[in-house]
Amino acid sequence: LPRHSVELTMPPGPKLLELQTHPRHRGHGIGTSLLQYVIDAVGEQSVSLTTRSDNPARRLYGRSGFTVIAEKRHPAFEKRTGSPGRILMVRPG
């Protein structure tokens, strides 16, 4: 990976790779319900995810028990994407 990479290594176990709600339907609890379904499905296992550090969904993840355990930022990533970096969040099992 390039030296300006903001990739984060996810721990072993279940990973949430994608969770999206159509913009017209945001703010109606759909994302919360989908995330709770994932949490229920993994049971007592920890689950991890990565996202952009400025993703508004961080609040949703935080309310659901996820905490930031790593963050990587780089000016080249921000110039390319408009986001300062990426974070790794984990919800303990």
TORKOL-4160 file (C-alpha; in steps of 0.2 Angstrom, whole numbers, padded with zeros to 4 digits, m for minus):
93
<pt num="1" X="0000" Y="0000" Z="0000"/>
<pt num="2" X="0006" Y="0018" Z="m0003"/>
<pt num="3" X="0014" Y="0027" Z="0012"/>
<pt num="4" X="m0001" Y="0038" Z="0012"/>
<pt num="5" X="m0013" Y="0024" Z="0014"/>
<pt num="6" X="m0027" Y="0025" Z="0027"/>
<pt num="7" X="m0032" Y="0007" Z="0027"/>
<pt num="8" X="m0035" Y="m0001" Z="0044"/>
<pt num="9" X="m0033" Y="m0019" Z="0048"/>
<pt num="10" X="m0049" Y="m0026" Z="0056"/>
<pt num="11" X="m0048" Y="m0039" Z="0070"/>
<pt num="12" X="m0053" Y="m0057" Z="0067"/>
<pt num="13" X="m0072" Y="m0060" Z="0069"/>
<pt num="14" X="m0088" Y="m0053" Z="0061"/>
<pt num="15" X="m0086" Y="m0037" Z="0051"/>
<pt num="16" X="m0099" Y="m0025" Z="0045"/>
<pt num="17" X="m0094" Y="m0021" Z="0027"/>
<pt num="18" X="m0108" Y="m0010" Z="0021"/>
<pt num="19" X="m0123" Y="m0002" Z="0029"/>
<pt num="20" X="m0133" Y="0011" Z="0019"/>
<pt num="21" X="m0150" Y="0019" Z="0019"/>
<pt num="22" X="m0156" Y="0028" Z="0004"/>
<pt num="23" X="m0155" Y="0047" Z="0008"/>
<pt num="24" X="m0174" Y="0050" Z="0007"/>
<pt num="25" X="m0176" Y="0037" Z="0021"/>
<pt num="26" X="m0163" Y="0043" Z="0033"/>
<pt num="27" X="m0168" Y="0049" Z="0050"/>
<pt num="28" X="m0182" Y="0036" Z="0051"/>
<pt num="29" X="m0174" Y="0022" Z="0061"/>
<pt num="30" X="m0170" Y="0011" Z="0047"/>
<pt num="31" X="m0151" Y="0011" Z="0049"/>
<pt num="32" X="m0153" Y="0008" Z="0068"/>
<pt num="33" X="m0164" Y="m0007" Z="0064"/>
<pt num="34" X="m0152" Y="m0014" Z="0051"/>
<pt num="35" X="m0138" Y="m0012" Z="0063"/>
<pt num="36" X="m0147" Y="m0020" Z="0077"/>
<pt num="37" X="m0151" Y="m0035" Z="0066"/>
<pt num="38" X="m0132" Y="m0037" Z="0063"/>
<pt num="39" X="m0128" Y="m0035" Z="0082"/>
<pt num="40" X="m0142" Y="m0048" Z="0086"/>
<pt num="41" X="m0135" Y="m0060" Z="0072"/>
<pt num="42" X="m0117" Y="m0060" Z="0078"/>
<pt num="43" X="m0123" Y="m0064" Z="0096"/>
<pt num="44" X="m0109" Y="m0063" Z="0109"/>
<pt num="45" X="m0096" Y="m0060" Z="0096"/>
<pt num="46" X="m0087" Y="m0044" Z="0094"/>
<pt num="47" X="m0091" Y="m0035" Z="0077"/>
<pt num="48" X="m0080" Y="m0022" Z="0069"/>
<pt num="49" X="m0081" Y="m0009" Z="0055"/>
<pt num="50" X="m0071" Y="0004" Z="0046"/>
<pt num="51" X="m0078" Y="0020" Z="0039"/>
<pt num="52" X="m0073" Y="0038" Z="0035"/>
<pt num="53" X="m0068" Y="0048" Z="0050"/>
<pt num="54" X="m0081" Y="0061" Z="0046"/>
<pt num="55" X="m0095" Y="0049" Z="0042"/>
<pt num="56" X="m0111" Y="0056" Z="0051"/>
<pt num="57" X="m0116" Y="0037" Z="0055"/>
<pt num="58" X="m0102" Y="0037" Z="0068"/>
<pt num="59" X="m0116" Y="0043" Z="0080"/>
<pt num="60" X="m0127" Y="0028" Z="0076"/>
<pt num="61" X="m0112" Y="0016" Z="0078"/>
<pt num="62" X="m0108" Y="0025" Z="0095"/>
<pt num="63" X="m0126" Y="0023" Z="0101"/>
<pt num="64" X="m0125" Y="0005" Z="0097"/>
<pt num="65" X="m0109" Y="0002" Z="0107"/>
<pt num="66" X="m0096" Y="0004" Z="0095"/>
<pt num="67" X="m0080" Y="0013" Z="0100"/>
<pt num="68" X="m0066" Y="0020" Z="0089"/>
<pt num="69" X="m0050" Y="0010" Z="0092"/>
<pt num="70" X="m0039" Y="0016" Z="0078"/>
<pt num="71" X="m0039" Y="0031" Z="0066"/>
<pt num="72" X="m0028" Y="0035" Z="0051"/>
<pt num="73" X="m0027" Y="0051" Z="0042"/>
<pt num="74" X="m0017" Y="0058" Z="0028"/>
<pt num="75" X="m0018" Y="0074" Z="0018"/>
<pt num="76" X="m0017" Y="0065" Z="0001"/>
<pt num="77" X="m0032" Y="0054" Z="0006"/>
<pt num="78" X="m0041" Y="0070" Z="0011"/>
<pt num="79" X="m0037" Y="0079" Z="m0006"/>
<pt num="80" X="m0043" Y="0063" Z="m0015"/>
<pt num="81" X="m0059" Y="0060" Z="m0006"/>
<pt num="82" X="m0063" Y="0075" Z="0004"/>
<pt num="83" X="m0062" Y="0065" Z="0020"/>
<pt num="84" X="m0048" Y="0067" Z="0032"/>
<pt num="85" X="m0046" Y="0048" Z="0035"/>
<pt num="86" X="m0053" Y="0032" Z="0041"/>
<pt num="87" X="m0058" Y="0025" Z="0058"/>
<pt num="88" X="m0059" Y="0007" Z="0065"/>
<pt num="89" X="m0074" Y="0004" Z="0077"/>
<pt num="90" X="m0077" Y="m0011" Z="0087"/>
<pt num="91" X="m0092" Y="m0017" Z="0097"/>
<pt num="92" X="m0087" Y="m0029" Z="0110"/>
<pt num="93" X="m0097" Y="m0046" Z="0111"/>
